[in-house]
Amino acid sequence: MGERSPEKDVRQDARGEKVADWLDGRLGGYGVVRAKARRSFPDHWSFLLGEISLYSFIVTGVYLTLYFHPSMNQVQYHGSYLPLKGRTVSEAFDSTLHISFDVRGGRLIRQTHHWAALVFVGAMLLQMMRVFFTGAFGRPRELNWVLGFLLLILGMFAGLTGYDLPDDLLSGTGLAVVNGTILSVPIVGTYVSMFLFGGEFPGDDPVARFNTVHVLIIPALMVALLTAHLILMLRHRHTQYPGPGRRNQNVVGLPPKVRAVKSAGLFFLVSGAVFVVAAIAQINPVWLYGPYRADQVSAGSQPDWYMGVADGLLRVMPGWEATFWGHTLALDNLIPLAAGVGLFLALGVYPFVESWVTGDDREQHLLDRPRNRPVRTAFGVAWISCYLVAMAGAANDIIATHFHVSVESVTWVVRVGLFVVPCTAYVVTKRVALGLQRRDRDQVLHGRETGIVKRLPHGEFVEVHEPLSRQELHQLSQHEQEYQETGGQHTARSS
């Protein structure tokens, strides 16, 4: 082989520079990329939650669309699963069984897709809680909070629509619950139901419509929101936890190259973990449930965990109805729907409410320690406790059968718990946060307890305290404090 000519290499380099200059002159991206490449990225494990949700979002999905037939046309099943051979099923159910038993690696990909959806919503919710408890939603990141909130909602609906595609008895039971909730909405409920299902439930076209929403509409919206979220994240400085050398005007962390390598490693770690879980833990075995029939209900049916709050509210609501001007309102569905929507809206609008109540509209790039914001932390724990109690309500039948108690008893415990548990969690959390503040103050003033007791010359016994390191002192004292004058002395208290 001949050697490359140096003159030819120079000409190719010059041609490449001309192309780069032409693009930069019209797009102006080189200067922006160069400036962003000099930024530092804070290194803390909690920042990985957002990346985990991103990587679980792109793990699987496309492979399944190559084999899935989103149709409710009735066919006879002639696949490898013998117990259903010869049964009349929909094409959607038939193709789901074909993926599970006849496509090489199909069941692994299908289960990986389902597990990845659960991980995605879970990581998104944890990321929202991290942002909430640390106050990372403050100015100028309010819009980023809204985008993250919308991504969480879209992720939940993506899971719901994908859950309903196989047209099995379990998903059909869930769709019946969804339809009943939609029909309870006054005036527009009937029209929405007819539009979603293509007629009276179960309709002739829900799988095709849900497939379009699941495969095209929701992913497109999520990609748009993710893009906007990443652009805003690059536009603003990264938030960081308080520490030595960390101020509201700088960012202390890793260079972009190191951060990129760590992110790539996390991507493979998340992907591998999801595939391992999918390989060893079976999920959603639709062949055991059978095809959907409107006259049957799957016993012990449970939704995916993130929809458990909605199902729990429905299960524990009394069967109330009201009649107005000749029209019946199904309050047993309408009230849980309003309560669930209100629960999530309270999370979405909280940053704006806090900013309005406190009058604090300053830029904030240093994160709060949750204990230093006791009211916000108490509200967050109360919200989580309400969510968990409602999820327990979604399993009232399973709890009753496993613990040999009546379903009515479990239902009443959940009903009472929806009001008592959040209030109790709020009070306890606030008191714990204030107590932790006092402990931090004592450690700053007196040092850490060592457990060593000394006797002073005059006979008094005292415990020896060890001074804190400068880093610990910095962490415990670097937060905003309000000063109030009492008796001619200034006392500080955490805001």
N, C-alpha and C positions, 0 to 999 in steps of 0.2 A: 504494500500500500504506500502511496506517495505521501509526503509530508504536506501539511497545510501551509499555504503561503502567508507570511506575516502581513503582506499588503492586503490580502483578501480578508484577513481577520480585522484589520483596521477599517476597511470599507464597511464590513458588516456591523462593527461597533458604531461607526458614524451613522449608518442607516438606522440602527436601533435608537441612538440618541435623538435623531430627528423625529422619529415616530413618538418617542416619549415627550419631547418638547412640544410637538403638535397637540398631543392629548392634554398635556398640562396647561397649555395656553387656552384650551377651550373648556376643560373641566376644572382646572385649578386644584387638582387633588394632591399634587406632590407636596406642596407646602403644608397642607393640612395633615397629611399622613406623617410627614417629617416631624411636625410639632407634636402630634399625638404619640409618636414613637419614643419621645423623650420623657413621657410621663411615667410615674411610678404607680404600682398597683399594690394596695394594702394586702398583707398576707394574714388571713385569719380563717379558721375552718368554717365559720358560719357563712362566709362569702361564697362557699362552694355550693350552697343549697340552690342558688339560682342557676349555676352551671349544671347541676344534676338534673334539674327540670328541663333545661335546654337539651341536654344530651339524650334523655329518655324520650323526648319529643321526636327525635330523628332516628331512633333505633330501627324501627320496623314500620310497615304499613303498605309500602308500594308493592311488595311481593304478593300480598294477599289479593290486591285488586286484579291481578292477572288471572286468578282462578275463580273469584267469587262472581256469581251471577245474581244481581239484585232484582229478582223477579219473583212474583207470587204465583206464576203459572204452575198448575198442578202436574206433577210427573210421578212415575213410579221409580222407587229407589232400587237400584241394582248394583250398589257398591259392595265394599268388602265387609261392612258391618252387618253380620247375619241377622241379629234380632229385628232389624227394621227392613229386611229385604222383602220387596214386593209391596211395601206400604206406600200409600199415596202421600206425597210430601210436596212442598213448594220447591221451585228451583233454587231459591236462596238456601233452604235447609239442605237440599241435595248437594249443592256445591260446598257448603260448610263441611259436610261429612266427607266429601271428596278430598278437600284440603287436609282434613284430619287423618284420613286413613290411606289415601291413594297417592297423594303428592309427596314426593321425596322431601323430607324435612318440613312438611306442611304443618304438622301439629306443633312442632317446636316453634316455628315462626308465628303461628296463631297464638300460642300461649305466651310467647315473648311479647307480642303486640299488646295482649291484655295486661300482662304484668307491667309493661312499660307505661301503659295508661295510668295504672294505679300509682306507680312511682312518680309520674309527672305531676298528677294532682297533689299527691302528698308533699312532694318537694316544693311545689308552688305555694301550698298553704303554709308550710314551715318557713319559706322565704318571706311571705307576707307577715307572719308573726315576728320574724327577726326584725324586719323593717319597722313594724309597729312598736315593739317593745324598746327598740333603741332610738326611736324618733328619727329614723332616716328618711321620713316622708316630709320633713320640714323644707322650707324654702331653700333652694329653688327646685325641689324634686316632687312637688305635689302632682305634676302631670305624670311623672314616672310611677307614682303610687296608683293613679287611676289606670294607667296602662297595665300594671301588674294585676290589679283587681279584675279588669276585664279579661285578662289572660286566664285567671283562675276560673271565672265564670264560663268562658268558652271551653276550657279544658273539661269542666264538669259536663257541659252539654255535648262535647265531642265523645266523652265516655258513654253518655246516655244513648246517643244515636248509634254508636258502634255496638253497644250492648244489645240493641234491638234488631240488628241486621240478620242474625241467623234464622229468625222466624221459628224459634223453638218455643216450648211451652213456658219456660221461665221468662224469656223476654216478652212473650205475648201477655203473660200475667202482669209484668211491669208496664206494658203499654196500656193495658186496661186501666191501671191505676192512674197513669198519666192522662188518659182520655177523660176519666171521671173528674180529675182536678181541673182540666181545661173546660169541661162543660159547666163547672160550677161558677165560672166567671160570668157575671151578668152581661147581657146584650151580645157581646162578641164571642162568647165561649163556643157556641154552636158553629159559628162560621169558621173559627180557627180549627175546630175539630174536623169539620168537613174538608177544609183545605189540606190539613196534614195527612189525613187518611184517604183522601180521594173518594169520600162518601161516608156512609154510616160505618162506624167502627165494627169490625176491623178493617173494612175497606178493601179495595182491590189493588192499591198502589203504594202502601206505606213504606215498604222496603226500598223501592226505587227512590222515593222522595227522601227518606232518611239517608240513603246511601249518597245522594247528591249533596246533602247537607254535611254528612260526615267526611266525605272524600274531597269535596271541592270548596264549599262555602266556608266552613269553620277553619280548615287549614289555611286558606287564603287570608282570612281575617287574622289568624294567629301569627302568620308570617309577617303581615303588615304591622301588627302591634309589636312583635319582637324586634323588627327592624327599627321602628320608632323608639322603642325602649333602649336599644343599643346606641342609637344616635344620640339620644338625650344623655345616656350614661357617659358617653365620650365628651359630650358638650360641657357637662358639669364636672367639677372635681370629684374624685371618689371620696366617699365618707370613710372615716377611720375611727378606731377606738382610741380613747385618750391614752397618752403615754409620754414618756420623755421625748422631747423634740417634736412632738406632734401638736400642731396649732391649727386654728381655723383657716390659716392662709397657706398651708403646705400639705403635702401628702408624703408619708414615709412608707416605703414598701419595696417591692421587687421591681427590677427592670422588665420591660415588655418581653424580651427574649426568654427570660427565666419563667415568667408567668405563662407564656405560650406553651412552653414545654410541660409545665405542671398541668395546664388545662388539657393538653393532648393526652397525658397520662390518665387524667381523671376520666376523659371520654372513654378510653379503652377499659378502665376499671368499671365504670357504670355499665357499659355495654356487656362486659363479661359477667358481671354480677347478675344482670337481668336475664341473660341467657342461661346461667347456671340455675337460677331459681325456676325459670320456665322448664328446664330439663328435668327437674326433680320434684316439682310441685304442680300437680294437675289443677287446672282452673277452667271453669265453665265447660264441663263435659256435656255438650248439648245432646249427644246421642243417648244419654241416660234420661234426659227429660222428654225426648220425643218431639215431634212436630207440634206446632201450636194448633189448638182447637178452642173455639170460642166457648164451648160448653164445659171446659175443664180448667182447673186451677192447679198450678204446681204447689204441692205441699211443702212447707218450710221455705218458701221463696224469700230470698233476701237480695236487696240491691247491692251494688258496689258500695264500698264504705262511704264515699264522698256524697252519695245520694241518700245515705241512711238518715240524715237529719230531716229530709223532706218526708220520707216514708214513716219515720218515727212520729212526727207531728200528726200525720194522717191517722196513724193507728191509735193514738191515745186521745184523739178528739172525740167527744161525745157525738152521737148521731143527731145533731140539732138541725132543724129546718125552720124557715120562716117564710110567710106568705105575704106578699105586697102586691096590691092591685091585680090579683089573680095570677101572679107569678110566684113560683116557689124558689127560694134561695137555699142551696145546699150548703149550709154553714159548716157542716162537718168536713167539707173540702175547701171551702172558700177561706175560712179562718186560718187553717194550717198553711194555705198558700200565701196569704198575706203575712203571717208570722215568719215564714221562711224567707220571703222576699225582704221583709223588714230587718231580719237578722243580718243578712248580707249587706243590705244598704247601709246599716249602721256602721259596719266595718269600712265600707267604701268612702263614706263622707266624714269619718271621724277626724282626719287631719284638718279639714276645713273648719269643723266645729271647734277643735282645740285651738286653732289659730284665732278664731273669732272670740272665743271665751277669754283666752289669756292675753289677746292683743299683741302676741309675739309674731312679728312678721320679718324677723331678721334672717339673714342667710346662716345656715347651720351645716357645717361639714364635719364636726366632731360628734360622735354618737353618744347617747346617754346610757348610763348604767340604769337598768330598770328600777332598782331600788331608789334611785334619786328622782324618779317620777312616779310616786306611789299611786296617784289617782289614775294615770294612764295604765300602769301595770295592773291595777285592780280591775279596771274595765276590761282589759284584754283577757285576764284569767276568768272573769265572769262570762265573757263571750265564749271562750273555749269550753267552760263547764256546761253552758247551755247547749252547745253543739254536741258534747259527749252524752249528755242526758237524753237528748233527742235521738242520738244514734242507738242508745240502749233501748229506747222505745221501739225502734225498727226490728229488734230481736226479741220482742216480748214473748212470742210463741216458743222460740228456741230456749230462752231463759226458763220459761215455765216447764218445758218438758225435761230439761237437763237437771233442774234443781227441784223438781217435783212440787211445784207450787202452781196456784191457779193463774191463768192469764189475766183475770180481772185484778188480782193483787198486784201483779207486775205493772199493769196499766195504771193503776191508781198511784203506785210509788213513782212512776215516771211523771204523771200529771202534777203531783205535789212537788217533785224534784225540779221541774221546769221553772217553778217560781222560787223555791227555797234555796236550791243549790247555788244559782248565780249570785243571789244576794249574800249568802253566807261566804261564798268565794271572794266576793268583792271586799267585805269587811275584813276577813282573815288576811287576804293578800295585802291590803293597805297597812294593817297593823304590823305584819311581818316586814314589809318594806321600811316602815318607819323604825322598827326595831333594828334592822340591819344598818340603817343610817346612824343610829346612836352607837352601835358597836363600832362602825368605821370611825366615828368621831373619837371614841375612847381610844381606839388603837392609834390614831394620829397623835392624840395628846399624850398618851401614856406608854405606847408601845404594845408589843404582843406579850400575852401571858406565857410564862415559861414553866409554871408548875413548881418552881423553886421558892421555898418560903425561908425568909431570913428574919432573925431576931435582932432588933435594934438595941443599942446600948441601954436605952431606958426601959426595955422590956417589951416593946410593941413588936408584934409579928406582922410582916408585910410580904407580899409576893413580888418576886423580882420580875420586871418587865424588860423584854428585849427590844431595842429600837428597830423600827422598820427600815428596810432599804429605801433608797431614794426613789427607785421605780415604784415600790409599793406606796410610798407617800404620795407620789405624783398621781397614781391611779385613784387613790382614795380621796384626794383633795381637789382634783381638777374637774370641777363641775360648777355650774353657776350657783351662787349662794345669795340669798337675800339677807340683809342685815337690818335688825331692828334694835332700837335703843331701849334698854330696860334698866332703870335705876342707875343711870349714869354710865352703864357698861354696854358694850356692843356684843351681842350674841349672834352667832351665825346659825342658820338653819338651811338645810338643802331645799331647793325649790322643787 
